[in-house]
Amino acid sequence: MDTGKGWLKALRLSILVVLAASAVAVGLAESRLAHRLIEGLGYPALCQELFSEVQSNYYMVRGLHPPQGVRLNIVNLRWVEENWAAGDGGDGELEVEEAIYKALMLIPDDVSLAAIRRRRALSIMAAAAAGEVYVVEDYFNPLDRVEASKTLAHELTHIVQGYYFPVQDHVSTSFDESQAWNALIEGDASYTADMYVERLKASEGCSAQGRGGEMPRSMVELWLFPYRYGVGFVSHLYDVGGWMLVDKAYYKPPNTTEQILHPEKYLMGEAYREVASPKPDGEYRILRTDRLGEYFVRVFLSTHISPETAAKASMGWNGDNFTYYKLDGGGDLFAWSIAWDTREDQEEFHASIKEFMTAVEATPLGDNAWRIGWRQLTVTEDTAEGGYVTYLEISAGREPRHTWEENPPWDTGYGVPSAVEAVDAESPPRPRAASSIGERGRCGEDPSVGLWEI
C-alpha cells in the first residue's frame, strides 16, 4: 500500500457493545437516582462539568497543558450514522482490501467489508476530531465518574498530541509503519488515561452486555493492535526515561510493529530488511504493495492455529513485502515474501504453515502446495543475500467474490438528539486523520466486549 492510510480503513470493524465500569455503576445508571440526577442537572451539564475537571487536572498527569477552548460535543448514534458512517460504500480501494483479506483467509468469503466499516463507525463511544472532543450519549455515562474520566482523558490526549507534536505531518509508507505509529499515539493516550484514573484512587472493574453483530476476530485483532500493545510500548519508554523519552518518540517514531511488540528493539534502533516479491510471468498490474509486519504475520497464523504457536512462529520476522498482482488473463496472484532472522525461524514458520493447512482442511498438491477453495497456496524458501526468505504465493483462477452491503438491517438503538452543543451536519469533521484512527477495548483483554474510543 502506498501510504498505509487506505489500508487502515479496512480495520473499521464493528463491536457494538454497551460497557459499564462495574455492576455497581450499571445499577446506578439504571436507578431512579441516576434518572433524577440527569433530569435535575442535565446530561450536557454533567458531561461538561466532568470534562472541565479533566482539563484542569490534566497537567498534573501528563506534564503538558491542554490548549484553551477545547469544545465538548454531545452527539447520538443517528448523528454518527449520518456523518461518520456514511460514504463507506463499494469502491476500488475497498475491493482490493477485501480481496487481500479473503485470499489470506482472514475473513470468510461471504463477509462484507463495507458493512463492517459501517458497523465499526457506529460502535464509537468517544472521538477527537478537528481539535474537538465528541461523546456519544447512547453509550457515554457521566455518572460513572471513573470510566467517563478515563474516556475524556484519552480523547483530550489526542488534542494535546496534535498541539505539541508533529502528528499531522507524519506520513506512513506501509501498513506496518502505520500500525507502529498508531501504537505510539494510542499507547500514549491510553497510558495517560490510566494514570489519570490512578490519581482518582478508584478501583476498576467491568461488565458487558452484547449488542449488535459479530465480526471476524482477525479483523478485531488487527484493529486493536495500537491500543492493546501501544500502552505497553509507551509504558516501557516511560519506565526507562519518563515523559521526556515518550515525547522524543514523536520525533523519532517506531516504524515496525516488531518495535512495538519488543520495545527494547526500538531503543536499540533495530531495523528491518527490505524484501522484494518475485514478479509473475506475462503481463500484470500491481494493485497493492506493502509491508505488513510481524504482528500481521501473527494474526494471519492465529486465525487457524493457536495464538501461542502463531506468536512464536512470527517472532523471528525481519521484514516482508506483500504484493497483489492482477494478471493479464484476469486471475489474481498474491505474493508475500517474508525475511527471517535465522534458518530456525524460517523453519518454524514453514511448520506453522503446514499446521495452518491441516486446520483449514486444505488439499495437498505436493511440493509444498495446497488448494483451499478457489485458492492455490505455494510455499518456497530461499537464501538471498545472506538472509532467509520464505515466499508464500496464493493464486486464484478467478477473482475472489466481493460482498457489498450498503445498509445491512440491524438495530442501531438510536437515542434522542441533543439540542445542546449541536454540530453542523453539513460539513461534519471526521474522527482524526486516517493514520491514527482506531478504537480501544475498555474491558480487559477480550476484544469481543466493550465500547471503543478513537
C-alpha positions in Angstrom: 0.0 0.0 0.0 1.2 3.4 -0.9 0.7 5.2 2.4 -0.7 2.7 4.8 -3.7 5.0 5.4 -6.1 3.5 3.0 -5.4 0.0 4.5 -6.4 1.3 7.9 -10.0 1.9 6.6 -10.3 -1.9 6.3 -9.9 -2.0 10.1 -13.2 -0.1 10.7 -14.9 -3.1 12.3 -18.0 -3.4 14.4 -18.1 -4.1 18.1 -21.5 -2.8 19.3 -21.4 -3.5 23.0 -22.6 -1.4 25.9 -19.9 -1.2 28.6 -20.1 -0.1 32.2 -17.2 0.1 34.7 -18.8 -2.1 37.3 -22.0 -3.8 38.2 -22.5 -1.0 40.8 -22.2 1.6 38.1 -24.6 -0.2 35.8 -27.1 -0.5 38.7 -26.7 3.2 39.4 -27.2 4.2 35.8 -30.4 2.3 35.7 -31.7 3.5 39.0 -34.2 6.2 39.7 -31.5 8.2 41.4 -29.5 8.3 38.2 -32.5 9.5 36.2 -33.2 12.2 38.8 -29.6 13.4 38.7 -29.7 13.6 34.9 -33.1 15.3 34.8 -32.1 17.7 37.6 -28.6 18.7 36.4 -29.0 17.9 32.7 -26.9 15.4 30.7 -24.9 18.0 28.9 -24.1 19.8 32.1 -22.8 16.6 33.8 -20.6 15.9 30.8 -19.2 19.4 30.6 -18.5 19.5 34.3 -16.5 16.3 34.2 -14.7 17.4 31.1 -13.7 20.7 32.7 -12.4 18.7 35.7 -10.3 16.5 33.5 -8.9 19.6 31.7 -8.0 21.3 35.0 -6.1 18.2 36.3 -4.5 17.0 33.1 -1.2 18.8 33.5 -0.5 17.0 36.8 -0.6 13.7 35.0 1.0 14.4 31.5 3.1 17.5 32.2 1.5 19.3 29.3 -1.2 22.0 29.4 -4.2 21.3 27.1 -4.9 24.1 24.6 -7.5 26.6 25.6 -11.1 26.4 24.3 -11.3 22.7 23.5 -15.0 22.1 22.9 -17.0 19.1 24.0 -19.7 18.0 21.6 -22.5 15.6 22.5 -24.0 13.6 19.7 -26.1 10.5 19.3 -26.0 7.4 17.1 -28.2 8.9 14.4 -25.7 11.8 14.0 -22.8 9.3 13.9 -24.5 7.3 11.2 -25.3 10.3 9.1 -21.8 11.9 9.5 -19.2 9.2 10.2 -20.8 6.0 9.0 -21.9 7.4 5.6 -19.8 7.2 2.4 -18.3 3.7 3.1 -19.8 2.0 0.1 -18.1 -0.1 -2.5 -15.1 1.4 -4.2 -11.9 0.2 -5.9 -9.8 0.6 -2.8 -12.2 -1.3 -0.6 -12.5 -4.1 -3.2 -8.7 -4.6 -3.2 -8.6 -4.7 0.6 -11.4 -7.2 0.8 -9.7 -9.4 -1.9 -6.5 -9.5 0.2 -8.2 -10.4 3.4 -10.1 -13.2 1.7 -7.1 -14.5 -0.1 -5.3 -14.8 3.2 -8.3 -16.4 4.8 -8.5 -13.7 7.4 -12.3 -13.2 6.7 -14.9 -15.6 5.2 -15.8 -15.2 1.6 -19.4 -14.1 2.5 -18.3 -11.2 4.7 -18.9 -7.6 3.6 -16.1 -5.2 4.3 -18.3 -2.2 3.6 -20.8 -3.4 6.2 -18.0 -3.9 8.7 -16.8 -0.4 8.2 -20.2 1.0 8.8 -20.8 -1.1 11.9 -17.4 0.0 13.3 -18.3 3.6 12.9 -21.5 3.0 14.8 -19.6 1.5 17.7 -17.8 4.7 18.6 -18.3 5.9 22.1 -15.9 8.9 22.0 -13.7 10.6 19.5 -11.4 13.5 18.9 -11.7 15.4 15.6 -10.6 18.8 14.3 -9.4 19.9 17.8 -12.7 19.0 19.5 -13.9 16.1 21.6 -17.1 14.1 20.9 -19.1 11.8 23.1 -22.0 9.6 22.0 -24.8 9.9 24.6 -26.2 6.5 23.8 -23.0 5.0 25.3 -21.3 7.6 27.4 -22.3 7.6 31.1 -21.1 10.7 33.1 -22.4 9.2 36.3 -19.7 6.5 36.1 -17.0 9.0 37.1 -14.0 6.7 36.8 -14.7 5.3 33.3 -16.0 8.6 32.0 -12.9 10.5 33.2 -10.7 7.9 31.6 -12.5 8.3 28.3 -12.3 12.1 28.4 -8.6 12.0 29.4 -7.9 9.6 26.5 -9.6 11.9 23.9 -8.0 15.0 25.4 -4.6 13.5 25.0 -5.3 13.2 21.2 -5.9 17.0 21.2 -2.7 17.6 23.2 -0.7 15.4 20.8 -1.8 17.5 17.8 -1.0 20.7 19.7 2.5 19.8 20.9 3.8 17.2 18.4 4.1 16.9 14.6 1.2 14.4 14.4 -0.4 15.9 11.3 2.9 15.9 9.4 3.6 12.2 9.8 3.1 10.1 6.7 3.4 6.3 7.0 4.8 4.4 4.0 3.4 1.0 4.8 0.7 -0.8 6.9 3.3 -2.0 9.3 4.6 1.5 9.9 1.2 3.0 10.3 0.3 0.4 12.9 3.5 1.2 14.8 2.7 5.0 14.6 -0.8 4.4 15.8 0.5 2.3 18.7 2.5 5.3 19.9 -0.5 7.7 19.5 -3.0 5.4 21.2 -0.5 4.0 23.7 0.2 7.5 24.9 -3.5 8.3 25.2 -4.3 5.0 27.0 -1.3 5.2 29.4 -2.2 8.8 30.2 -5.8 8.0 30.8 -4.8 5.1 33.1 -2.5 7.3 35.1 -5.3 9.9 35.4 -7.6 7.2 36.8 -5.0 6.2 39.3 -5.0 9.7 40.6 -8.7 9.4 41.2 -7.8 6.4 43.5 -10.6 4.4 42.2 -10.7 0.7 41.5 -11.6 -0.7 38.1 -14.0 -3.5 37.1 -16.1 -4.2 34.1 -19.2 -5.9 32.9 -20.6 -6.0 29.4 -23.8 -6.6 27.6 -23.6 -7.6 23.9 -25.2 -5.5 21.3 -25.0 -5.9 17.5 -23.5 -8.4 15.2 -20.3 -10.5 15.2 -17.2 -9.7 13.3 -14.1 -11.7 12.2 -11.8 -11.9 15.1 -8.8 -11.5 12.9 -10.0 -8.0 11.9 -10.6 -7.1 15.5 -7.1 -8.2 16.4 -5.6 -6.0 13.7 -7.8 -3.1 14.6 -7.0 -3.3 18.4 -3.2 -3.6 17.9 -2.4 0.1 18.6 -4.5 0.1 21.8 -3.6 -3.3 23.2 0.2 -3.1 22.6 0.7 0.6 22.3 0.2 1.2 26.0 2.8 -1.4 26.8 5.2 0.3 24.5 4.7 3.7 26.0 4.8 2.3 29.5 8.2 0.8 28.7 9.5 4.1 27.4 8.2 5.9 30.5 9.8 3.4 32.8 13.2 3.9 31.0 13.1 7.7 30.5 9.9 9.2 31.8 7.7 11.6 29.7 10.8 13.0 28.1 11.5 9.7 26.3 7.9 9.4 25.3 7.9 12.9 23.9 11.1 12.2 21.9 9.4 9.2 20.3 7.1 11.6 18.3 10.2 12.9 16.6 11.8 9.5 16.0 8.7 7.2 16.0 8.7 3.4 15.8 8.4 2.2 12.2 7.5 -1.5 12.7 5.1 -3.5 14.8 8.1 -5.5 15.8 9.4 -2.5 17.7 6.1 -2.1 19.4 5.9 -5.8 20.4 9.5 -5.7 21.6 10.3 -2.1 22.8 13.9 -3.0 23.5 14.4 -3.3 19.8 13.1 0.2 19.3 15.5 1.6 21.9 18.3 -0.4 20.2 17.4 1.0 16.8 16.9 -2.4 15.3 15.8 -2.0 11.7 14.1 -4.4 9.2 15.3 -5.8 5.9 13.8 -4.6 2.6 12.4 -7.6 0.7 11.1 -7.9 -2.9 8.3 -10.2 -4.1 9.0 -12.3 -7.2 7.3 -11.0 -10.4 4.9 -13.2 -12.3 5.4 -14.2 -15.9 3.5 -12.3 -18.6 1.6 -9.0 -18.3 0.2 -7.8 -15.0 -0.8 -4.8 -13.0 0.2 -4.2 -9.3 -3.0 -3.3 -7.3 -1.2 -3.1 -3.9 2.3 -3.5 -2.5 3.0 -3.1 1.2 5.0 -4.2 4.3 2.6 -5.9 6.7 4.9 -6.6 9.7 5.4 -9.1 12.4 2.0 -8.6 14.0 0.2 -9.2 10.8 2.1 -12.5 10.3 1.0 -13.4 13.9 -2.7 -12.6 13.2 -2.6 -14.4 9.8 -1.4 -17.6 11.5 -3.6 -17.3 14.6 -6.7 -17.2 12.5 -6.4 -21.0 12.2 -3.7 -22.2 14.7 -3.1 -21.5 18.3 -2.2 -17.9 19.3 0.9 -19.2 21.2 2.2 -21.1 18.2 1.5 -18.1 15.9 3.3 -15.7 18.2 6.3 -17.9 18.4 6.4 -18.6 14.7 6.3 -14.9 13.8 8.8 -13.7 16.3 11.8 -14.1 14.0 10.4 -11.6 11.5 13.0 -9.5 9.8 11.0 -7.7 7.0 8.4 -8.6 4.4 6.7 -7.5 1.2 3.2 -8.2 0.1 2.2 -7.6 -3.5 -1.2 -8.1 -5.1 -0.9 -8.7 -8.9 -3.8 -8.6 -11.4 -2.7 -10.9 -14.2 -3.4 -10.3 -17.9 -5.7 -13.3 -18.1 -7.9 -12.0 -15.3 -6.6 -14.1 -12.4 -5.1 -12.8 -9.1 -1.8 -13.5 -7.6 -0.9 -12.6 -4.0 2.8 -12.8 -3.3 4.1 -12.5 0.2 7.9 -12.6 0.8 9.0 -12.8 4.5 12.5 -12.4 5.7 13.7 -14.2 8.9 16.5 -13.6 11.4 17.7 -17.3 11.3 17.2 -20.5 9.5 15.4 -21.8 12.6 12.9 -19.0 12.4 12.3 -19.8 8.8 11.7 -23.5 9.5 9.4 -22.7 12.4 7.2 -20.5 10.1 7.1 -23.3 7.5 6.0 -25.8 10.1 3.2 -23.4 11.2 2.0 -23.1 7.6 1.7 -26.9 7.4 -0.3 -26.8 10.6 -2.5 -24.0 9.2 -3.2 -26.0 6.0 -4.2 -29.0 8.1 -6.6 -26.8 10.2 -8.4 -25.5 7.1 -8.5 -29.0 5.6 -6.6 -27.9 2.5 -6.0 -30.4 -0.3 -2.2 -31.3 -0.6 -0.9 -30.9 -4.2 2.7 -31.9 -3.5 5.9 -29.7 -3.4 4.6 -27.6 -0.6 1.4 -26.6 -2.4 -2.2 -26.8 -1.3 -5.7 -26.0 -2.6 -8.2 -24.3 -0.4 -11.4 -23.4 -2.3 -10.6 -21.0 -5.1 -7.1 -20.5 -3.7 -3.9 -22.4 -4.5 -1.2 -21.7 -2.0 2.5 -22.5 -2.6 5.4 -22.0 -0.2 9.1 -21.9 -1.2 12.2 -21.0 0.7 15.4 -19.3 -0.3 18.6 -17.7 1.0 19.0 -14.3 -0.7 21.9 -12.0 0.0 22.8 -14.0 3.1 19.3 -13.9 4.6 16.4 -16.4 5.0 13.3 -15.6 2.9 10.0 -17.5 2.6 7.9 -16.9 -0.5 4.2 -17.5 0.0 2.1 -17.3 -3.1 -1.7 -17.5 -3.4 -3.1 -17.7 -6.9 -6.7 -17.6 -8.0 -8.1 -18.6 -11.3 -11.0 -16.3 -10.7 -11.5 -13.1 -8.7 -12.5 -13.6 -5.1 -16.2 -12.9 -4.5 -16.9 -9.5 -3.1 -19.9 -8.8 -0.9 -21.3 -5.3 -0.8 -23.8 -4.5 1.9 -24.6 -0.8 1.9 -27.3 -0.8 4.5 -27.4 -4.0 6.5 -30.5 -4.4 8.6 -29.8 -4.2 12.3 -30.9 -2.4 15.4 -29.0 0.8 15.9 -30.7 1.8 19.1 -30.9 5.5 18.3 -31.2 7.9 21.1 -32.7 11.4 21.2 -30.6 14.1 19.5 -29.0 16.5 21.9 -30.1 20.1 21.5 -27.0 21.4 23.3 -23.6 21.7 21.5 -25.3 20.9 18.2 -22.8 20.0 15.4 -23.2 21.3 11.8 -24.2 18.2 9.9 -23.5 19.9 6.5 -19.7 19.7 6.9 -19.0 17.3 9.8 -15.5 16.7 10.9 -14.2 13.1 10.7 -12.6 11.4 13.7 -8.9 12.3 13.4 -6.8 11.5 10.4 -6.9 8.0 9.0 -3.3 7.5 10.1 -4.4 7.5 13.7 -8.0 6.1 13.6 -8.7 3.2 15.9 -10.6 2.0 19.0 -9.5 0.8 22.4 -11.2 -2.0 24.3 -12.4 -1.0 27.7 -12.9 -4.3 29.3 -9.7 -6.4 29.9 -8.1 -8.3 27.0 -11.2 -9.7 25.3 -11.9 -7.6 22.1 -15.4 -9.1 21.8 -16.7 -6.9 24.5 -16.5 -3.2 25.2 -17.2 0.2 23.7 -14.5 1.9 21.8 -12.8 5.2 21.8 -11.0 6.7 18.9 
